[in-house]
Amino acid sequence: MSTSPKKSNLTISQMVDRIVASGKIARREHLVLTSAILSDDKISEEDRHQINRVFDYLQIGRLKFID
């Protein structure tokens, strides 16, 4: 099974902006962001910062998982 970090037409920044604005994250989006951050050199520092912001928001309860 191969997973491409660019599965979606949305950029990481666009995805993060939408997630933060809505206060909700789908499990699939979480998987995409987790895969992107674990891909090491395939994402920019800015993208890494944006993804970490989502993870921080999840930890403090500012975001909720939806299915």
N, CA, C and O atoms as CSV, one atom per row, in Angstrom:
chain,resi,resn,atom,element,x,y,z
A,1,MET,N,N,0.840,-1.168,0.000
A,1,MET,CA,C,0.000,0.000,0.000
A,1,MET,C,C,0.889,1.236,0.000
A,1,MET,O,O,1.743,1.389,0.874
A,2,SER,N,N,0.696,2.111,-0.966
A,2,SER,CA,C,1.500,3.312,-1.091
A,2,SER,C,C,0.665,4.529,-0.736
A,2,SER,O,O,-0.486,4.649,-1.157
A,3,THR,N,N,1.249,5.430,0.039
A,3,THR,CA,C,0.535,6.632,0.437
A,3,THR,C,C,1.284,7.846,-0.071
A,3,THR,O,O,2.452,8.051,0.261
A,4,SER,N,N,0.619,8.636,-0.864
A,4,SER,CA,C,1.220,9.853,-1.385
A,4,SER,C,C,0.918,11.009,-0.450
A,4,SER,O,O,-0.233,11.188,-0.050
A,5,PRO,N,N,1.933,11.806,-0.090
A,5,PRO,CA,C,1.669,12.933,0.802
A,5,PRO,C,C,0.766,13.980,0.174
A,5,PRO,O,O,0.161,14.769,0.900
A,6,LYS,N,N,0.654,14.017,-1.130
A,6,LYS,CA,C,-0.170,15.003,-1.822
A,6,LYS,C,C,-1.451,14.369,-2.374
A,6,LYS,O,O,-1.814,14.615,-3.525
A,7,LYS,N,N,-2.136,13.557,-1.567
A,7,LYS,CA,C,-3.360,12.897,-2.007
A,7,LYS,C,C,-4.464,13.885,-2.335
A,7,LYS,O,O,-5.260,13.652,-3.245
A,8,SER,N,N,-4.514,14.970,-1.610
A,8,SER,CA,C,-5.579,15.944,-1.761
A,8,SER,C,C,-5.113,17.088,-2.642
A,8,SER,O,O,-3.917,17.358,-2.746
A,9,ASN,N,N,-6.074,17.763,-3.280
A,9,ASN,CA,C,-5.743,18.950,-4.047
A,9,ASN,C,C,-5.479,20.139,-3.128
A,9,ASN,O,O,-4.896,21.136,-3.553
A,10,LEU,N,N,-5.903,20.035,-1.877
A,10,LEU,CA,C,-5.668,21.095,-0.915
A,10,LEU,C,C,-4.208,21.081,-0.474
A,10,LEU,O,O,-3.617,20.016,-0.294
A,11,THR,N,N,-3.640,22.251,-0.303
A,11,THR,CA,C,-2.307,22.304,0.285
A,11,THR,C,C,-2.449,22.082,1.784
A,11,THR,O,O,-3.547,22.172,2.334
A,12,ILE,N,N,-1.348,21.795,2.429
A,12,ILE,CA,C,-1.377,21.605,3.877
A,12,ILE,C,C,-1.880,22.870,4.545
A,12,ILE,O,O,-2.686,22.807,5.473
A,13,SER,N,N,-1.414,24.010,4.083
A,13,SER,CA,C,-1.828,25.283,4.665
A,13,SER,C,C,-3.333,25.495,4.536
A,13,SER,O,O,-3.983,25.931,5.486
A,14,GLN,N,N,-3.886,25.190,3.371
A,14,GLN,CA,C,-5.330,25.328,3.160
A,14,GLN,C,C,-6.100,24.371,4.062
A,14,GLN,O,O,-7.124,24.742,4.636
A,15,MET,N,N,-5.608,23.140,4.186
A,15,MET,CA,C,-6.269,22.150,5.021
A,15,MET,C,C,-6.252,22.605,6.475
A,15,MET,O,O,-7.273,22.538,7.160
A,16,VAL,N,N,-5.104,23.064,6.947
A,16,VAL,CA,C,-4.982,23.516,8.333
A,16,VAL,C,C,-5.894,24.715,8.582
A,16,VAL,O,O,-6.568,24.772,9.610
A,17,ASP,N,N,-5.923,25.667,7.658
A,17,ASP,CA,C,-6.788,26.842,7.815
A,17,ASP,C,C,-8.252,26.432,7.947
A,17,ASP,O,O,-8.978,26.970,8.783
A,18,ARG,N,N,-8.686,25.479,7.118
A,18,ARG,CA,C,-10.073,25.018,7.171
A,18,ARG,C,C,-10.365,24.300,8.473
A,18,ARG,O,O,-11.418,24.509,9.075
A,19,ILE,N,N,-9.438,23.451,8.916
A,19,ILE,CA,C,-9.607,22.703,10.166
A,19,ILE,C,C,-9.702,23.653,11.353
A,19,ILE,O,O,-10.598,23.524,12.187
A,20,VAL,N,N,-8.778,24.606,11.428
A,20,VAL,CA,C,-8.757,25.554,12.546
A,20,VAL,C,C,-10.017,26.424,12.545
A,20,VAL,O,O,-10.595,26.690,13.599
A,21,ALA,N,N,-10.435,26.863,11.359
A,21,ALA,CA,C,-11.627,27.711,11.264
A,21,ALA,C,C,-12.888,26.964,11.703
A,21,ALA,O,O,-13.767,27.544,12.340
A,22,SER,N,N,-12.974,25.673,11.359
A,22,SER,CA,C,-14.168,24.897,11.690
A,22,SER,C,C,-14.138,24.343,13.115
A,22,SER,O,O,-15.184,24.080,13.708
A,23,GLY,N,N,-12.928,24.167,13.661
A,23,GLY,CA,C,-12.797,23.573,14.984
A,23,GLY,C,C,-12.968,22.064,14.975
A,23,GLY,O,O,-13.088,21.440,16.029
A,24,LYS,N,N,-12.978,21.471,13.771
A,24,LYS,CA,C,-13.201,20.032,13.632
A,24,LYS,C,C,-12.184,19.436,12.675
A,24,LYS,O,O,-11.757,20.081,11.717
A,25,ILE,N,N,-11.801,18.191,12.948
A,25,ILE,CA,C,-10.883,17.481,12.066
A,25,ILE,C,C,-11.389,16.053,11.875
A,25,ILE,O,O,-11.729,15.366,12.838
A,26,ALA,N,N,-11.431,15.629,10.641
A,26,ALA,CA,C,-11.826,14.253,10.330
A,26,ALA,C,C,-10.636,13.326,10.572
A,26,ALA,O,O,-9.483,13.737,10.443
A,27,ARG,N,N,-10.919,12.100,10.915
A,27,ARG,CA,C,-9.840,11.132,11.156
A,27,ARG,C,C,-8.951,10.987,9.915
A,27,ARG,O,O,-7.737,10.823,10.036
A,28,ARG,N,N,-9.545,11.045,8.747
A,28,ARG,CA,C,-8.764,10.938,7.508
A,28,ARG,C,C,-7.811,12.118,7.357
A,28,ARG,O,O,-6.669,11.946,6.932
A,29,GLU,N,N,-8.273,13.308,7.703
A,29,GLU,CA,C,-7.404,14.493,7.641
A,29,GLU,C,C,-6.251,14.350,8.629
A,29,GLU,O,O,-5.111,14.702,8.323
A,30,HIS,N,N,-6.556,13.834,9.806
A,30,HIS,CA,C,-5.514,13.605,10.802
A,30,HIS,C,C,-4.469,12.641,10.258
A,30,HIS,O,O,-3.270,12.848,10.446
A,31,LEU,N,N,-4.921,11.589,9.586
A,31,LEU,CA,C,-4.007,10.614,8.989
A,31,LEU,C,C,-3.133,11.272,7.918
A,31,LEU,O,O,-1.930,11.019,7.860
A,32,VAL,N,N,-3.727,12.106,7.080
A,32,VAL,CA,C,-2.973,12.799,6.028
A,32,VAL,C,C,-1.898,13.696,6.644
A,32,VAL,O,O,-0.752,13.698,6.194
A,33,LEU,N,N,-2.271,14.458,7.676
A,33,LEU,CA,C,-1.308,15.354,8.318
A,33,LEU,C,C,-0.210,14.575,9.044
A,33,LEU,O,O,0.961,14.954,9.005
A,34,THR,N,N,-0.599,13.483,9.705
A,34,THR,CA,C,0.393,12.643,10.386
A,34,THR,C,C,1.366,12.047,9.382
A,34,THR,O,O,2.574,12.038,9.619
A,35,SER,N,N,0.852,11.549,8.264
A,35,SER,CA,C,1.720,10.976,7.221
A,35,SER,C,C,2.662,12.035,6.664
A,35,SER,O,O,3.837,11.763,6.418
A,36,ALA,N,N,2.141,13.245,6.466
A,36,ALA,CA,C,2.967,14.322,5.915
A,36,ALA,C,C,4.112,14.666,6.866
A,36,ALA,O,O,5.250,14.841,6.431
A,37,ILE,N,N,3.817,14.762,8.147
A,37,ILE,CA,C,4.866,15.160,9.098
A,37,ILE,C,C,5.891,14.049,9.281
A,37,ILE,O,O,7.054,14.321,9.581
A,38,LEU,N,N,5.471,12.804,9.104
A,38,LEU,CA,C,6.411,11.689,9.234
A,38,LEU,C,C,7.236,11.453,7.972
A,38,LEU,O,O,8.155,10.635,7.976
A,39,SER,N,N,6.914,12.164,6.896
A,39,SER,CA,C,7.641,11.988,5.639
A,39,SER,C,C,8.955,12.769,5.621
A,39,SER,O,O,9.634,12.826,4.596
A,40,ASP,N,N,9.311,13.372,6.765
A,40,ASP,CA,C,10.572,14.088,6.959
A,40,ASP,C,C,10.787,15.227,5.965
A,40,ASP,O,O,10.175,16.287,6.092
A,41,ASP,N,N,11.651,15.011,4.983
A,41,ASP,CA,C,12.085,16.115,4.122
A,41,ASP,C,C,11.096,16.482,3.021
A,41,ASP,O,O,11.393,17.354,2.205
A,42,LYS,N,N,9.958,15.857,2.975
A,42,LYS,CA,C,9.015,16.126,1.887
A,42,LYS,C,C,8.101,17.325,2.157
A,42,LYS,O,O,7.310,17.695,1.290
A,43,ILE,N,N,8.193,17.929,3.324
A,43,ILE,CA,C,7.372,19.104,3.621
A,43,ILE,C,C,8.273,20.244,4.107
A,43,ILE,O,O,9.358,20.017,4.641
A,44,SER,N,N,7.803,21.447,3.911
A,44,SER,CA,C,8.565,22.626,4.323
A,44,SER,C,C,8.456,22.829,5.836
A,44,SER,O,O,7.611,22.230,6.501
A,45,GLU,N,N,9.318,23.677,6.351
A,45,GLU,CA,C,9.259,24.016,7.779
A,45,GLU,C,C,7.937,24.701,8.110
A,45,GLU,O,O,7.373,24.474,9.180
A,46,GLU,N,N,7.444,25.531,7.206
A,46,GLU,CA,C,6.157,26.213,7.418
A,46,GLU,C,C,5.022,25.191,7.517
A,46,GLU,O,O,4.165,25.296,8.395
A,47,ASP,N,N,5.018,24.201,6.615
A,47,ASP,CA,C,3.996,23.146,6.674
A,47,ASP,C,C,4.108,22.372,7.984
A,47,ASP,O,O,3.099,22.053,8.614
A,48,ARG,N,N,5.338,22.073,8.385
A,48,ARG,CA,C,5.553,21.343,9.643
A,48,ARG,C,C,5.005,22.158,10.816
A,48,ARG,O,O,4.378,21.601,11.718
A,49,HIS,N,N,5.232,23.446,10.808
A,49,HIS,CA,C,4.719,24.327,11.867
A,49,HIS,C,C,3.185,24.315,11.879
A,49,HIS,O,O,2.573,24.244,12.945
A,50,GLN,N,N,2.566,24.384,10.696
A,50,GLN,CA,C,1.110,24.379,10.590
A,50,GLN,C,C,0.523,23.073,11.127
A,50,GLN,O,O,-0.472,23.088,11.851
A,51,ILE,N,N,1.137,21.955,10.774
A,51,ILE,CA,C,0.658,20.651,11.239
A,51,ILE,C,C,0.801,20.550,12.761
A,51,ILE,O,O,-0.098,20.059,13.443
A,52,ASN,N,N,1.917,21.008,13.276
A,52,ASN,CA,C,2.113,20.978,14.733
A,52,ASN,C,C,1.081,21.837,15.444
A,52,ASN,O,O,0.672,21.516,16.560
A,53,ARG,N,N,0.654,22.926,14.812
A,53,ARG,CA,C,-0.392,23.769,15.395
A,53,ARG,C,C,-1.688,22.968,15.536
A,53,ARG,O,O,-2.363,23.058,16.562
A,54,VAL,N,N,-2.038,22.188,14.514
A,54,VAL,CA,C,-3.238,21.341,14.582
A,54,VAL,C,C,-3.106,20.340,15.726
A,54,VAL,O,O,-4.041,20.168,16.508
A,55,PHE,N,N,-1.956,19.679,15.829
A,55,PHE,CA,C,-1.756,18.697,16.894
A,55,PHE,C,C,-1.836,19.363,18.267
A,55,PHE,O,O,-2.400,18.794,19.202
A,56,ASP,N,N,-1.274,20.567,18.389
A,56,ASP,CA,C,-1.366,21.302,19.660
A,56,ASP,C,C,-2.816,21.614,19.995
A,56,ASP,O,O,-3.241,21.446,21.138
A,57,TYR,N,N,-3.571,22.064,19.011
A,57,TYR,CA,C,-4.982,22.392,19.225
A,57,TYR,C,C,-5.780,21.158,19.636
A,57,TYR,O,O,-6.688,21.251,20.462
A,58,LEU,N,N,-5.445,20.012,19.066
A,58,LEU,CA,C,-6.113,18.760,19.475
A,58,LEU,C,C,-5.826,18.469,20.944
A,58,LEU,O,O,-6.728,18.095,21.694
A,59,GLN,N,N,-4.584,18.639,21.350
A,59,GLN,CA,C,-4.201,18.334,22.735
A,59,GLN,C,C,-4.902,19.243,23.742
A,59,GLN,O,O,-5.278,18.796,24.825
A,60,ILE,N,N,-5.080,20.513,23.391
A,60,ILE,CA,C,-5.694,21.434,24.361
A,60,ILE,C,C,-7.209,21.510,24.220
A,60,ILE,O,O,-7.868,22.248,24.952
A,61,GLY,N,N,-7.762,20.745,23.279
A,61,GLY,CA,C,-9.215,20.676,23.143
A,61,GLY,C,C,-9.850,21.726,22.259
A,61,GLY,O,O,-11.072,21.872,22.266
A,62,ARG,N,N,-9.058,22.461,21.499
A,62,ARG,CA,C,-9.627,23.469,20.597
A,62,ARG,C,C,-10.183,22.837,19.316
A,62,ARG,O,O,-10.960,23.464,18.596
A,63,LEU,N,N,-9.784,21.604,19.040
A,63,LEU,CA,C,-10.304,20.875,17.887
A,63,LEU,C,C,-10.966,19.596,18.368
A,63,LEU,O,O,-10.559,19.001,19.366
A,64,LYS,N,N,-11.996,19.185,17.638
A,64,LYS,CA,C,-12.681,17.930,17.948
A,64,LYS,C,C,-12.631,17.019,16.730
A,64,LYS,O,O,-12.728,17.472,15.589
A,65,PHE,N,N,-12.476,15.719,16.999
A,65,PHE,CA,C,-12.521,14.724,15.931
A,65,PHE,C,C,-13.955,14.519,15.472
A,65,PHE,O,O,-14.881,14.475,16.282
A,66,ILE,N,N,-14.122,14.397,14.172
A,66,ILE,CA,C,-15.408,13.991,13.601
A,66,ILE,C,C,-15.148,12.768,12.733
A,66,ILE,O,O,-14.031,12.561,12.258
A,67,ASP,N,N,-16.165,11.975,12.531
A,67,ASP,CA,C,-16.007,10.784,11.684
A,67,ASP,C,C,-16.654,10.950,10.342
A,67,ASP,O,O,-16.608,10.037,9.517
